[in-house]
């Protein structure tokens, strides 16, 4: 027999409401951000460090969300589930802000590459998930690719 409770008490509903409230807060904060930067604002020396900082914060938020996804046990635990929704919401919002200053391919390469490496490290330290030698080599190649983009690519907007 299934016992139905109020939808407001269901963890998924509570997570969705929390996400919507958080999204409204972010949209209110967005009003203070330049929505259509000029060509001189894109890739300028003053905005690029800001873009990398925002991108780093996006990676951290995504890493928190993904770690909470593992801890949520398929969304059966409330607070880790909320953290998943909030973490991914913040990550994608910040990722969108970064796109004002850098090309989408470069932003996504750095975001996903750093996220993969950080999640592998957290998986090893927190969840005891072991990596074999080919996985470690693959992660090193991802980091090398990020360094090549950052150090040698003119597309990254140095």
Secondary structure, DSSP 4 states (H G I P E B T S, - for coil): -PPP--GGGSHHHHHHHHHHHHHHHHHHHHTTS-SS--TTTTT-HHHHHHHHHHHHHHHHHHHHHHHHHHHTTTTTSHHHHHHHHHHHHHHHHHHHHHTTTS-HHHHHHHHHHHHHHHHHHHHHHTT-----HHHHHHHHHHHHHHHHHHHH-STT--
